[in-house]
Amino acid sequence: MKAKSFVSTPQPEASETGIEILRRGGNAVDAAIAVALVQGVVDPQMCGIAGFGSMQIFLPKKGVHGLIDFHGKTPSAARPDMWEHLIEGETRDGFGFILKGRVNDVGYQSITVPGSLKAYYEAQTEHGVMDWADVVQPAIDHAERGVVIRPHMYFFWTQNDGMGRVLTSDRLAFTESGRRIYFNADGSLKRPGERLHNPDMAQTLRTIAAEGADVFYRGEIADRIAADMKANGGLLSREDLETYRTTRTEPLWGRFRDFDIASNQPPGGGIMLIEMLQMLAHFDLKSLGHNSSEYLRIVAEAMKRATRDKDAFVGDPAFYDVPVARLTDPDYARDQAAAIRAGEVASVERLVKAFDESKDTTHIAVVDPEGGIVSMTHSLGMPSGVITEGLGFMYNGCMGVFDPRPGRAGSIAPGKSRFSSVCPTIAFKDGDPRLIIGAPGGTQIAMGVLQATLNVLEFDMPIVEAIAAPRFSATSNAIDISNRIPGYVTRPLEERGYEIIRSHLSYGFAAVHGLKREPDGLWTGGADPGHDGMALGLPEN
């Protein structure tokens, strides 16, 4: 369908909530924040009030266009060299480290200072038109009713790639609260179709609805968080909560053909997306054929170059001088494209031992009848498994992605934000928004968003087709492909010396969700078929 207003998310309950808020007269910000809070209830390992993310807000009638970045910050007790002696390996895609005892991956030391709730509250109270309590109420309602387990939720809980990460099911069982919420009385993990009951979450949300975000960062909830962390050897302190601040930035801009691309600043993944798009603008991708052998080679080489640059240069700008101007310079893109055209093969360095990284994140794309837009990606990283007794929500586990080796762009430092591939993006043409896009998917986010963006802007695919098309990724020296890319496409690459790793999954490499503006000015929406979500339009009355 086409509509003036649209919502796309990976959870049906969340998309429905967004439409209901718009029906009640809320704007895009009200809808996005209500959706985000519901997502934290109905998909509680993907995101939540103790997570992180990045939100792009475009409200043309108010003259507003900017980002609220709410990355998790390293607690003040952290030190650059505290885990250097524990290193066992690095994820193959370069987005996480494996340490002895998995102290960075699960448990109380894996938690960074959460930013999500503060960002939700700031965005809604500054730019929304509804009362805060009314925006929180749908999440309370879902928590009180209980949540039916969906197939993808269960898939995430039970998948085991054998690569060294703590299993999600073990994270769920880490605390007594988790065992009570996610497991049956006989100790078995609840299954699809069964219902999760979490009255503690409902009570926490009722408190937040009444008192706002301050209760989490400075009030009663902050006291309970700090006491739990202190009792269990956590790095997070009450002072960390009190001093947390979101970051306001202008969009990071790039150019692809006659489209202006607005994404997020470092330490977000927008810089990678813009780098890749600007390199690929130097190729006639249409004539190569979508997902042809040469198309895969060229796009994969752009991916590797952006990954190499991320590893070397992209960190928290407050701690590391990120060469944004150089990496997004059109001349740099031209030079990289020339190297790709000449057949040069980029190399992405990794530690010897290799593991895969989690894909737990979620996305929201909303457009309202006034042309207001929110594109937000938010997450728990790899969830820590920690649920403070009586609060109901799980904390992020973002310490796992910091580099335990001192002196690097991604090294640990007190108050520092980690790199994240999240890249909530809007593409404009002649000043008008044409595409709203983003994805969950760990380090694969920028790669998934890149391909779906090319599918729309270069190949003019309908948004559903653009999102559903098979994807691939190159964040190491191998090219990973989904199982729907034929062998006859990849064989010529193997003959040229490329390592091809075929996934057993038909869908993968992020879960893209987006909205496309059609020539008549109306919007269409798409949700990744590899997840459980949907895109909903608001019909005209």
ZIUR-V163899 format. One line per field, one symbol per residue. ss: DSSP state (~ for helix, > for strand, _ for the rest). phi: phi as a letter, one per 30 degrees, with the letter a starting at -180 (. if undefined). burial: 1 if it has 9 or more other ideal C-beta (glycine too) atoms within 8 Angstrom, else 0. Layout:
BEGIN
ss=???
phi=???
burial=???
END
This chain:
BEGIN
ss=__>__>>>>__~~~~~~~~~~~~____~~~~~~~~~~~~~~~_________>>>>>>>>~~~_>>>>>>>__>__________~~~>>>>>_____>>>~~~_____~~~__>__~~~~~~~~~~~~____~~~~~~~~~~~~~~_>>__~~~~~~~~_________~~~~~___~~~~~~~>_____>_____>>__~~~~~~~~~~~~~__~~~~__~~~~~~~~~~~~______~~~~~~___>>>__>>>>>__>>>>>______~~~~~~~~~~~____~~~~____~~~~~~~~~~~~~~~~~~~~~__________~~~~__~~~~~~~~~~~~____________>>_____>>>>>>>_____>>>>>>>_______>______>___~~~~_>_______>_____>_______>>>>>__>>>>>>>>>_~~~~~~~~~~~~~~~~_____~~~~~~___>>____>>>>_____~~~~~~~~~___>>>>________>>>>>>>_____>>>>>______>>>>____
phi=.cadbbbbbdbeddddedddddedjdcddedddddeddedcdbdcdaldccalbbccbbddcicaabccbddcdedddbecdbedcdcabdediblbcceihddcbjdddccddcddddeddddddbdccdeddddeedeeddddjcddcedededdcdbdicjddddddddcdcedddddcbdddjdddcejdcccbdddddeddddddcideddcbcededddddddddbidddbddeddcdbdccbdddcbbbhcccccbcdedddeddededddddddbdddddjdhdedeedddddddddddedeedbcbdddbbdddeeddcdeddddddddddddidcdccdbdddbbccdbcabbbbbbcddidbbbbcbacidedidbdejciccddbdddcdddcdicecddaeiccddbdebdbbccbhicdcbcaaadkhddeddddedddddddcchdeddddddedcbabcbdccdbddccdddddeeddddjddcccddcdblhibdbabbddedjdcbbbbdddccdacbccddd
burial=0010111111101111111111000111111111111111111111111111111111110001111111111111010000110110111111111110011111111111111111111111001101010011111101100110110111011100001011011111111011101110000011000101011111111111100010111010111111011001011111011101010010110111001111111111111111111111111010010011101111111111111111101111100001010011000111011111000001010100011010111111111100111111111111111111001111111111111100001111110111111111111110001111111111111111111111111110101011111111111101111110100011101100010100100011111111111100011111110111101111000
END
